[in-house]
Amino acid sequence: MNSRRQFLRSAAATAGALGLSRFSGLAAAAAESKIEILLNETRGIISPNIYSHFTEHLGGVIYDGIWVGSDSKVPNVFGIRRDLVEHLKKIKAPVIRYPGGCFADSYDWRDGVGPVEKRPRRTNFWAFSEKSPAIHRYEPNFFGTDEFMRFCKLAGAEPYLAANVRSLPAEEFDRWVEYCNSPKGSTTLADMRAAAGSPDPYNVHYWGVGNESWGCGGDQTPQEYSAAFRRFTAWVPGYGQQLNFIGSGPNGDDLNWTRGFFESIRQKEEDLFGKIYGWGLHHYAWNLSMGRTSDWDKGKGDAVQFSTGEWYELLHEGLRLEPMIDSHWQAMGEFDTQHRVKLIVDEWGPWYRPGSEATPGDILEQMPTLRDAVFSGMTLDLLNRHANQVAMGNCAQLINCLNSLYLAHEDRFVITPVGHVFDLYSGHQGAQSIRAVFSAPEVSYDRNGTPTPLPSLMGSASVRGKELLLTVVNADVTQAHETQVSLGSAGVASASARILTNTDIHAHNTFAQPDAVAPQSREISASGSDFTHVFPPASVTSLALRLR
Ligand code: AHR
């Protein structure tokens, strides 16, 4: 039976249309659905960082995706793809995680600093596919810490660096922090940074301590990892900055890992919880077999060719994140009773089998469709609803890999349906999450002979002063849902909607057809405290309401 752990181990070893026509012909049952927005029931401020990203030296993410080189014909800023930077600014990208993923635990940060011509070439962790171009297999280190910092600065995002716990000593972690954060002119490494163009420190606040330490990050037990975590994070000089350490969380929803780590930290010293900023959760929806297998390869589905049942199954798998958050939060609280440690969902997204790559040879690249947009909206809503527990979310990954917001190859660049969702949802960043109660008919699909329900409408709401943002996915592939939106005693002064849908649930954006799935805007006539809105089938909607 293949598992994700085995997959990673083997990798290491081998080193348009709005869709209105579709639902206008269907009778939307008269306001059979209701969304009640409870303005007084707050759930906490939505950390902007929930809308963060993840980039890894993997396939076409760095080389071709982000980095094109300063002598490239592709429009670039200091070698970084200009289109990407512009779009990241538009969606207000808060944090970007780097350099992995599994790559992080095989990476020596020193390989990626200093004069480019002196940087070594190394075997990439993800070097197993002979179809990949050499630059993806044999890491040239053209892009390292300084290039990443420049990328973050251009995009207006904060860096989140993941340290190598598996194959470097703790001393090297101290040194990486020193390289990034020691004051101008203070140390040899600060001078080296200055020579690379940045006399001023980068002031990196987010530091991951390993990645998937139960697997590619060292095959550790939770107790071993706890010891390594403590060693890596003890007395690291802060250079006046708060260092937010993020621990490597479980394999899937393995509560033993979380309990083992937290128990072992408490055994040493309860106060240590005050030094742990976040606990990582990774959630990939990869098994579309309807429960027939748990084989990592056999369970996967196709990114573009899928049945209606597989549409629902992907969302069903995505929703597993909610009980994962709840159960891990509870388990953490058994030891960290004050809940000082927050959750960081630093990898999430669907994971399909190979075959839909926009650029053949880019490993783990897949073609995001409307299904992935609905999945992504649903996930971001879920994170918004857990604003009190989740301090950061990082979609895996930003470009040319898994749930990409963007696809790029040479001079071609396209925003995927997932990228549009981040745009539609960006108004939630930093707003107050409020409770919204959804009542809508469920859809039912055949899950290997068992009729299985799934909510049709799901979403979240937030408020900032007089601005209210309600985001809603309609998972139902056939039925529009006419919905009464009720705001209690508050009144609406004006409202507008942005809607992402298509008549074809498989629709996706390609280099040749970049706008097959693009948001459309509509003014809404809404006044008073209730109004009716029709959510098209298979859609993501963002409703911006101005309150009286
Ligand atoms: O995102 C791809 C890989 O998935 C990451 O490198 C790893 O952390 C996870 O297993």
Residues whose N, C-alpha, C, O or C-beta is under 5 A from the ligand:
A	BS01	AHR	G101 C102 F103 E212 A396
